[in-house]
């Protein structure tokens, strides 16, 4: 053990404060039979690389797996000694301790160290530098230190150091030469990482990460003048001599380290001085090749839990497993066989359950799955997107230690799942991603940095050029070392992700608003925000065939658009708009390519985003109906003979399951709506004499027996897939109220109507509220808060105000088509009615059990003015509420303007919305009797030519 000495924590790096004599003694007197000692001379660059917030934080220290075992079986894990180097670090250490400490740069320390080694008869090896430099060094050492025992010199190139087997062979060659001191000059961070992973296998007692010291010893590089070194200006001298090589390091990478050094430094207590450095994590790497004298290569850290079942078989639901593998398929017949075969190989050592959620495949995917009865299949009922498929499979994962999400076009290489699980079991990480190679075995860059304004503009300007540019300008991590050594990452492509089951529950469901692309970026971000650590494990490898999701201009545009949507979710509007400009710039600079031109047109015109790929209903309803969740559907109908047939036709497959009751309440009908509804088998029909929608809803509630309950307008077509997703969400999650996604169908409408609804699509408040879709649903607990529907004009608006954002949700489903008015006059009628509805609620929001009188209400595509309030809170007066709502909508409308077209749409929206408000302000003639309130109903969308095909 190294004698006790003061230690300081400098930005996450624990530095040992010693003078030169103490350091030399600690190195030369290191016992050969003790644990190998790794020595670092820490400067500002080391802080940036390995300190707080650095890319390689927590990667140095005691190894997770024993890597050196002597002849009698004793393991020899690395110990670390970090010495003080760099003027900023010296100044900070002096400030913290109140004492003066010398710089112990490797280039200054190596001379006295070699002198001491020569005197003690220790053998020395040199790793690093070119062959020519080593020959010069050898001659110089013979001339200046003839008694020094040189065990050997090794000059591997970068390709050897980046290869696992070549590095292991190099370590064995060094071990055969038996150096006691090994000076490693491979450059930072490669030398520290190489020592951490392969150093113990070299057999050296002391390994010194001393950078360019080989070049200095050989006089190949001139040292800085003493005056520069004494005044902390050695960096400036080196920058002046090698500006192309060192400009990035000294001018871009290192300055942030000064900030970290000031913010995150402290003097450690005396107890900490003799304990392992708290800032140093354990390196997690692959099972190492044992030292030649170690005998067996068995690694107990990677030993799997004994398999309790037939070898190569997958565990059934109801049994605890080590790993639940979740796969989402969509027309993946060609790839599934290889994936399943590779998973069966892993199942020889681990208990694995495989759950595959199919997104309405139309090729031979289902036939291939049916060949494997031990795979649990989940039919999602449509092409709902990757995130929705993952969530469907998550619900069937059962009792498991870890969850592994895999793309269907992967092949898991032997031992990959065991290696990832070992990382989780070590407690060093909560989420693990593997190394990914292509079908030819070539590395696929898969590691990413958190998207930012810097990365989006850097990628736009440079693309694949200048891959080693500063991290702030590149989202993809292209450094070769990043893929050779395990370390913490921001996120990685979602082709393969293992998460501990407990942490997965803490993170929650994958965000289904991202149909495809960016869903993994969001999942990893939420993982980090929950406190989870994400680890890249190179010992685990998967082969990715890629293109399993297909490729098209629409998918390329969706990828670009979802990047913007991701930023909008997690950042301010200003940041999101600047980021969108970066995405537009990326496509614009590549617009010589036709696909990029098309993507540019879509990204620049937000009105076209709704046409991008999204959830779609299955063409085979039978896939959706198995195990359909229970629930009730209540349909208020007032003279809806023109539309009730198609609404019930969409529910007819669900009625056949016997799991859902459908109740049609005909309120004040004078046509044959009741007869048409009664003709559909399984539909309950109730006739109420009063033409009131809220009375009809309460009447339906009184006879309904099941939960959750869906309240559906008579002219709204709800697919079985959308109904199922809403019922499952309310049954399996804590939310109290929900609605499906919807889209406006403005086919056949006049230009002002289309412009109005284009503007509405851009208002965020219309996308997250419960109203506007013609359908919403409540759980039993949610309905208890409601009680009964009060006498109000806008029932869905009233319900929306009862719940906070956390208590309600919009379920990503195949969108419900909402038919807009076809005529401008009809739209004005609807807007007139919608002004009255919220005003009524602000003045009298309390639920009422009394049967209301007055005209019937029909919720349609326009919806009330977007306004969110706290649960149970109303404005002081209707006038105050109207002003607040109007100003909020105006500001939101202004922020939605992205260009000339959206500006024209916003003006059209404002003009149409203001017209009925101005009409209400006109005073009635003196002495004129009050006219009865007319029911402003949109009949233009109910005419046969207005119905959607």
N, C-alpha and C positions, 0 to 999 in steps of 0.2 A: 504493500500500500504506500501511496505517496504521503509524506508527513503532512499534518494539518497546516494550512496556510490560508490567508484571507481570500475570499472570493466575492466577486461582484456579478450581478446580473445586468448585462448590457444588452438591452433590447431583445431579451429572450436567449442570449448566449451567456452561459456561466463561464467566466474567465478566472483562471487561477493566477493570483498575483504573486510573482516570485522574482527574485533577482537572477542574474545570469548564472551565478555559482550554484544556487539552489536548483535551478532547472537542469544544468549539466549533471549534477550529482544524481538527480532523480532519474535521468535517462540512462546514464552509464551504469548505475548500480541496480538497475532493474533486474530482478532475478529471472533467469532463463526458464525456470519451471513455474513462474507465476502467470497470471492472465496477461495476454498481449496488451501493450499500451499504444494507443493511437494519439499522436500529438498534432495539435493545430496551432498555427500562429495566426490569430484572428485580427483582421483589419476591417475597415469599413465595408469592403466588398463581401466579407464573410457575414457581416450583420445583414446585408441586403439579401444574401442567398439563403442563409440558414436561420436568421433571427425572426423576431416577431413580424408576422405577415409575409415572410419570405417564401419562395416557392418550395424550398427544401426544409422548411421548419419540421421539427420532430422526426427527422430521418437519421440522425446520428446518435450513437450511444450503444448500450448493451443490445446485442442481437436477440431477436425473438427465438431463433433456432440456433442451437449450439453448432459452431462452425469449426472448432478446432478441438480435437480430443487427443490426449497423449496416449502413450503405450499402455498405461494402466487404466485407461478409460475415463480420465478426468477431463471434463469439458473446460475450455478456456475462452470464455466470452471476452470481447473487447472492453477495456476501460479507456476513458478519454481524459486527456489533459489539454486544456486550452490556454495558451499563453497570450500575453498582451502585445499587440502590434497596432500600428496606425496611430497617427497623432490625435485624431478625434477621440479614440478609445482611451488613450493615455490620459488626455485631459479630463474625460468623464470619470475615470477611475480615481484620479487625483482629487477631484471634487467630492466624490462620494466618501473616500477614506480619510481625506485630510492629510495624506502622505504623498510622497513622490515615488512613482514607479517607473522603471526603465522599459523601453521598447525592446521586445524580444523577437525581432523579425527573424524569419528562418534564414535569410541571407546573412544576418549578423551572427546567428547562433551556430551555423553549421561549421565554421572554422574551429572555434573552441571545442565543439563536440567531436569533430574528427581527431583533434589533438588528444582529447581524453580517451577516445576509443583506441587510438594507436598505443597510448600508454598502458591501457587496460588489456590490450590484446583482443579486443572485440572485432568480429568480422562485420563488414559493412557491405550492403548491396545498394545499387542505384536503379530505380525504375523511372523511366522518362527521359525525354530529350532524344534528339536524332542520333543515328549511328555515328555520324561525323563528330558531333559534340561529345559523345561518350569516348571516342578515341582520343580527342583532345584532353578530356578530363583524366583519362587513364594515364597519359603521359605526364600530365602536370602533377598528379598525386604521387606517381613514382618518384618524381623529382623532388617534391616538397615534403612528402610523408612516406619515405621508403618502408617504414615499419608497419604501415596500415594494412590490415588484412582485408582484401577486396574479395568478397564472395562471388560477385558477378554484377553484370550490367545488362539491363533489358530495355529495349527501345521499341515497344509495340506501336503500331499505327492505330488510328482511331477506329477503324473497322474491327480490329481485334478486340479493343476495349469495349466496343458496343455489342459484341457477341458473347452470349452466356458461356458457351462451351470453350471458346478461345480464352476467355478470362480465367475459367477454371483451370485450363491447361497451363496458362501462364503462372497461376498461383502454385501449381504443383511443381513446375520447373524451378521456381524460386525456393520452394521448400526443399527441393533436392539439393540446392546449393547451400542451404542452411545459414543464411545471414542472421546475425543477431540484431543488427540495426538495419532497417530498410528505409532509405530516403526516397520518397515518392514525389516526383515532380511532373504531374500530369495536367496541372492547371485546375483552377477552381471553377465549378464544384466537382469536376470529374474525379480528382484525386481523393477527396474526402468520401465521396460515394463509393468509389472502388475499394478503398480501405475498409469502409463499413461492411461491405458485402463479401469481399474476398480476402481481406487482410489476414484474418485468423488462419486461413488455410495456407498462408505462406510460411507459417512456423516462426516468423520473426518475433523477437521479444518486444521490440519497439518499432513502430511504423511512424514516420514523420512526414506530414503533408506540407512540404516546403516549396511548392510552386516552381519558380524558375531558378531554383538554387543550383541545379546542374549547370545551367548556362552561365551563372555567375562564377561557379568554381572553375569552369573551363575558360574563363575570361572571354566568352563569346558575347556577353552583354556587359556594357560598361555600367558600373554602379553610379548612382547619383552623387554629386559632390557633397562633402560633409556639411557644408553650409546649408544646402537644400534640405538634407535629412534632419539637421538639428532644428530647423524652423518649420518642420512639418510640410515642406513643399516638394517632397520627393515625387509625389503624384504629378505635379506640374512639369517637373523635369522629364519624367517618363512620357507624359502626354506630348510634350514638344518633340520628343524623339520618335514616337510611334503614334501619330495622331489617328491614322486609319484603324489601327487595331484597338486603341484604348479610348477613343473619343466616346463611344457609346457607354463604356463602363464608368468613366470619370464624370461625364457631363450629363448623362441621362439616368443611369441605373443607381449610382451611389448617392446623389443628393437626398433622395427620400430616406436613406439610412440615417442621415444626420437628424432628421425629425424624429425617427423612431428611437434613436439613441437618447435624445433629450426627454422623450415622453415615457419611455419604458425601461428605466434603469434604476437599480437599487443596490444597496449594500446588503449582502446576505449575512445571516446570523452566524455565530460561532458553530452552532450545531450543523448548519448547512455546509460548513467548511469541510466536514469530514464525511459527508453523505454524497451520494451520486447527484450530479447536477439536475435540479428539478426541471430545467428547461429542455433537457435532452430526452427525446423519445427513443423508443427501441426500433431499430430498423426491421421492417417486415419484408422479407424477401422469400425467394424460392428455397426449397430444400437444397442445402449446399452439398457438393461432393465432399465426402470426408477426407481428412488428411490421410496419406498413405498408411500411416501407422495406426489409424483409428479403427480398423476392422470393419464392422458392419456399417452400412449407411442408413440404417433405420432411423427415422426422425419421429420421435414420439409426439411432437407438437402437431404433426399433421395426421396422426392416427385417427381414423374415423370411428364414430360410434358403431359398435357391432351391428351388422345388418340383421334385422329380425323378420325375415321373409324369404321368399324364393329369390335366388340370385337373378338380378337383371329385371325383376318385376317391379312395377310401380305400386305404391301403397294405396289402398282404397280410402275413401273418406271415412272419418271416424277413428282412424288410427293416428297417433302422434308421429311426426316425421321430422327428419333433420332439415329438409329443404322442400318447400312447395314451389315447383317450377310453373310459372304462368306464361302462356304463349297466346298471342292474338293472331288469328289467321284470316286471310282474305285472298282466295285463289292462290294458294301456296302448295298445290299438289306436287310440284317438281322438287320442292325443298324439304318437305316434312319427313320423308323417309330417313335422310341423313341425320336430321336433328334427333329424331326419336331413337335411332340406333345408337347415337353417341350418348344420349341420356341413359339408355339401358346399360352401357358400359359403366357409367358413374354409379348406377344403382347396385352394382356389385359390392360397393364399399359403404354406401350411404342409404338411408331410408329416404326415398324420394317419392313425392306425389306430383303427378303431372296434370295440370288443368289447362285445357285449351278452349278459349272463347272464339267462336267462329262468327265473323262479321258478314254472314250471308254470301258465302262462297258459291260460285256457280260452276266451278270446274270439278275435278275429282277429289277435292280436299276432304269432303265428308266421307267419301268412300275409303280414302286412305286412313282416316281416323277410325272408322268402323272396324278396321283390321286389328285394332289395338283395344280390346275391351277393358284393359286396366287403366286407360286414359279417361279422365273425367271430362266430358264435353259440356260446354255451355253455349247455347244458341242465343245470340244477342237479339235476333229478330230484325236485323238490318245491318247496313254498313254504317255503324255508329261512330267509327273512328277508333284510333289506337287507344287513347286514354279510356274511353268508355269500355272497350274490350278488356283492358287491364283491370278496370274496376269490377267488371262482371266476373272475371276469374278470381279476383281477390276475395270476393264474397264466398267463394267455394274452396278457399285455400285450406280451411280446417286448422287443426292444432299443429303448429310447426315452429321450429326454431328460427328459420330464416325464409325469406321469400326471394325468389330469383325470377326476374322478368327477362324473357329472351325473345328476340325476333325469330320468326319462323324460318328465316333463311340462314340460320347459323348452324354450325357444327361445333359441339363442345369437345375440345381436345382432352385426352386422358389426364385426370387429376385436377382439372380446372375448378370444378365445384368444391372439391376438398380443400384446395388452396385458398379459395375465397372464404369458405366457412372457417378455416383456421384463423384468418384475420379477424373475423367477427368474434370468435371465441377468445382471442387474445385480449379483447377489450380495447385494442388500439384504434378501432374504427367502428362505425355504425353502418356505413354504406360502402360497398366495395364494387369496383369496376375492373374488368380484366383487360389484358392485352388483346388487341384485335388484329388479325391478319386476314388477307384476302384469300381467294381460292388457290393462289399460287404460293402462299406462305409468306408474302411480303407484308411488312408492317403497314397497317392502316392508321394514320394519325386520328386519334379519337378523343384526345384530351382538349378541353376548352376552358377559356377564362370567362368570367361573368361579362355579358354584353354591356357595353358602355358607349358613350359618345366617342371616346377615343378609339375603341375597337371598330366601331361601324365606319368611321371615316378612314381609319387606317386600312381596313380591308377594302373599302371602296377605291382608295387611291393606289394601293399596292397589290391587292389580290394575292396571287401565288408568288409574286416577286418579293425579294428581300424577306425570306421566311424567318430569319433570325433578328427581325426588327424588335424594338423594345416591346415588352409585354403590354404596355398601355395602348399599343397600336395594333394588336393582333388578338383576335378571339381564339384562334387555333394555336395550340402549343406545338411547335414543330421541332423543338430541341431534341436531338437524339438521346441525351441523358434522361429526358423525361419519360421515355418509354423503356429504359433499361432498369431503372431503380424505382422501388415503391416509394410513394409519397402522397401527401394530401393534395387534392385538386378541388377546383371550384365545381366543375361538372364534366360530364363526358357524354358522348353519344349514347342514346338509350337502348342500344342493341342488346346489351347485357348489363343488368344491375342487380346486385344482391343486397338486401336490406334485412337487418334483424327484424323479427316479427314485431317486437315491442316498439321499435323505432318507427316501423312502417305504420303502425296504428297511431303513433304520435304525429307523424307527418300528415296522414289522412289520404283521402282518395286523390287520384290523379285528376287534374283539372280537365273536364271533358269539353270545355269551351275551345280547347285546342284540338281540332279534329285530327290533325296530323302535323307534326313538327312543333317544336317549342314546348311540348308537354313535358319532356324530360328536363329542359332548362328550368321550367317552373317547379318541377318536383325536387330537383337538386337544390334550388334556392330555398324552398320551404324546409328542406332537410337541414341546410346550414342554419337557417333562422331558428330552428327548433333545438339547436345545439349539437346536431349530429356531425360527425367527422366523416368525410368522404375520402376513401383511399384507393389509389391505383395500385393493383397487384400484378406485376409482370409475370409472376410464376403461374398465373391462370391465363390460359390462352383459348380464344374461340376463333374459329374461321368464319368469316362473313361473306356469303355469296353476293350480297348487296342487290339493289334494285328489286327487293322483294315486294316493295310497295308500288313498283312501276315508276314510270317517268313520263312527264308531259309538261306542257307549258302551264297548264292549270295547277299542277302540283308545285312547279317551280315558283309560280306566283303565290301560291298558298304559303310556301316556306317563307317568302319575303314578307308577306302580310302578317303572318303569325309572329314574326320577330317584332314587328311594330306593336301588335296586340300585347305581346309579353311586356314590353316596356311600358305600355299604357297601364297595365295592371299594377306594376310595381313602382312607377315613378310619376312625377308630376306631368301635367299636360304640356308644359313648356319643354321639358326634357324629351317627352315622347314625340313632339312635333319636330324637334331638332334631329332626333334619331331617325324619324321617317325621312327627313331630308337626306340623311346619310344613305339610307336604303335606296332612295330615288337616284342619288348620285352614283351609287354602285351600278345600277342597271343602265343609267344614262351613259356612263363611260364605256359600256360594253354593248351599246345599242347597234353597233355594226352587225351584231348577231340577231337574227330574226326572233329567236326565242326571248332574248333579253329585251328587245323592243316591245314584244307583247307583254312581258312581265312588267315593264316600265309603265305601259298604258294602264294596267290593272292597279298597280301600287299607287299611281298618281291620282286615280279616280276612285275615291272611296265608295261611290255608288255601285261599283262593280264588284265589291268584295263579297256581297251576298251571293253572287253567282259562282263563287269558288266552291270546290268540293266540300261537302258537309254531310251530316247524318242523313241517311235516306232509309225509307221503310223497306222491309223485305218484300220481295216479289212472291215469297212462299209463306203465307201466314201460318201454315202449320208449324213452322219452326218456332214461332213466337208463343204458341198456345200451350205447349207443354208446361205444366207446373205454373200456370198463370196465377198471379197473386189475387187475393180476394179484395173486393171493394164495391162501392156503389157509385153509379152515375146518375145524376139528377138533371133532367132537361126541362126547363120551363119553356113553354111554347104558347104563343098567342098568334093564332091565324098563320101558322107556318106550314101550310099544306104544300107550298112550292118548294120547300127545302128539307122538310123533316125526313123524307124518304132517303135521301143520300146520306144524311147524318146517321140514321139508324143502319143503313147498309154497311157503313164502315165498322159498326159495332157488332154486326151479326155474327162474325166468327167468334168474338169473345163471348157472346151470349151462349153459344153452343158449349162452352167449357163448363157452364154452371157455376163459375166462380165469381161472376160479377152480376149484380142486379142492375137493371136499367129501368129508370122510372121517368116517364114523361108526364109532366103536369100541364094539362091544357087549361090555361087561365083565361076565362072570358072568350073562348073561341067561338066564332060564328061560321067557320068553314069546316072542312072534314079532316082537320089535323088529327083529332082523336081516332077516327076510323083508320087512317093510314098508319098511325102508330100501333094500334091494337092488332093490325094485320101482321106485324112482325112477331114471330114466336119468341116468347120469353120476356117481352116488354110489358111492364106494368103501366097502365094508363089511369091517371087520376084527373077528373074534371072538376075544376073550381069555377064558381060563377063570377068571381071578381077578376078583372083584367089587371093583375098586378104581378110583376115578376118576383118581387121579394116575398109576397104571399105564397107564390108558387114554390119558391125555394124552401120556405118553412114547411109547406105542406109535404114536399118531397122528403124533407128531413124526418117528419113524423112517421113516415111509413118505411123509411130505409132501415136496414138492419146491420149493415156491414161498414167496416172502416178499412182504409181511408175513404173519403167521399170526394167525388169529382163533380163540379158544377159546370155544365156544358151548355152553351147557347145552341139553340135549335138549328142554326145555320152554319155551325162549325163542324167540319169533318175531322175527327180524331182517329188516327190510325191505331190499330192494336199495339204496334210497337211503342208509340208515344204514350198510350194509356198504361202499358205495362211499366215503362220506365218511371212514370210519375208515381204509380202505386208502390213500386219497389223503393223509390227514394223516400217516401213518407213512412214506409214500414220499417226500413233498415237504417235510417239516419235520424239524427236528433232534430231535423228541421220540422216545423209545424205547418208550413204552407208552401205550395209549389205550383208551378205551371210548366207546360212544355214550351219549347222554343216555337216561334211562329215567324211567318214571312207575310208581307203584304202582297196580295195578288191584285195589281192595278191594271190588268189587261183590259183593254176596251175603255179605259177611263180617259177623260179629257186631260189636256196638257196641264192646266192648273192643279188638278187632283194629283197627277203623277208627281209634279214638282213638290207639292205639299208633303207627300209621303216619302219622297226621297230625302227631304229635310228631316222628317221625323226619324228616319232610319239612323241618322247621324247623332241623334240625341241619346246620350248614355242612359238617361233616366227612363227612357221608354224600353230599354233593353233589359233592365233588371227588375222592373216593377211587375206585380201580379196582374195588373189590368192590361187590356188591349188585345189579348189573344182569344177572347171569347171562351176561355176555359181557365179554371183554377181549381185547386184541390186543397183539402184540409185533413190533417190527421185528427184523431179523437181529441188529443190535447189541444190542438189548434182550434177545434170547434168549440171546446169548452170556454176558451177565451171569448169567442164570438157570442155564444149563447144562441141567439136567433137573429135573423136578418132584420134590420130596422127598415122603417119606411123611408128609403133614400132612393135617389135616381140611379146612382152608380154603385152597385153592390160590390163589384170587384175593386173599385177604388177604395171603398170603405174598408174592405178586408185587408187590402194592402197596407193601410195605415195602422192596423192592429199589431203588426209584427216588425221587429227590427231586421236589419239586413242579415244578421246571423241566423234568424229564425225562419227565413224564407229563402227560396232558391228558384232559379230558372233551370230546369232540367234539360241538358242538351239531348234533344230527340230529333227524329225527322220532323222538320218544321210544319206546324199546323198552318194551312193556308187561310189567311184572313182576307176576305173579299172587301176591297175598298169601294166606296161609292163610285159610280161610273160618271155621274154628272156633277158639275160644280155646285148647282143648286142643292142637290142632295147632300153634298159635303157640308154646305153652310147650315142646312137643317140639323145635321148631326152635331156640328160645332155649337150651335145655339143650345141644344139639349145638354151638351157636355159642360157648358158654362154653368147651367142651372144645377147640375148634379153636385159638384164639389161645394158650391155655395150652400146648398141645403145641408150638407154634412157638417160644414164648419159651424153652422148655427145650431144644429141639433144632431150631434154625433151619436147620442146614446142609442143602443138597440131598443127596438120596440116590438112587443109581442102582438100588438093590435093589428088586425088586418087593415092594410092601408087602402085608401080610396084614391082614385085618379087614374090617369092613363097608364098603360103598360109601358114597361121599360125594356129596351133591347140594347145590350152592350155590343158595340160594333168596332170597326177598325180605328176610329178616330181616337177614342179613349179620352179621359179627362186630362186637364193640364198637368204636366209632370211636376209633382211636388212631393217631397218626402218629409214626414214629420215624425217626431218621437212617438213611441207607443202610448196611446191614450191621451195624447196632447193635441189641443186644437188651437187655432189662432184666436187672438182676443176678439176680433170681430170679423165677419165675412169680408168687409172691405179691406181690412188689414191683410187678411189671408190672400185676397185676390191680388193686391199689390205685390205681396211677397212672392206669390206664385208666378205672376207675370214677369217680374224683374228677374227671378231665377231662370225662367225659361228663356228670356231674351238674352241673358248672359251666356247660357249654354248654347243657344242658337248661334250667337256671334262666334263662340269658340269653335263651332263645327265647320266654319267656312274654311275651305282648303284651296279654293280657286274660283275662277269666274262662274263656273256652272253651279257650284255649291252656294255662291253668293246670290245668284238668281233664285235658286231654290229657297234660300232663307228669306228673301224678300217676298216670294210668293206665299210662303208659310205665314210670315208676319201679316201680310195683307188679308189673307183668308181668316186667320185667327182673330184679327182685330175687327172685322166686319160685324159679326154678331154682337161683340161687346159694345161697339159704337151704337148699334141699333137699340140695345137695351138702355142706353143713356138718354135716348130721345124721349122727352116727356110726353105723356098721353094728353090728348086734347082736354080742355077744361070741361068738366061735367060729363065727359064720355064714360060710359059704363065700362067696367073692367072686363076684358075679353077672357074667356076661359082659356086655360093653358092647352095649347094644341100639342099633340104627340108628334114630334119631329122624327119620323121614321124614314130610313133609307130603303125605299122600294126599288131603286135602280139596280141594286146588286141582286135582287130577288127575281127579277124577270129572267125568263129562260135564257135569253142571250147574254145575261150577266153572270150566269153560273159558270164556275170553272169547269173546264173539260175534264 
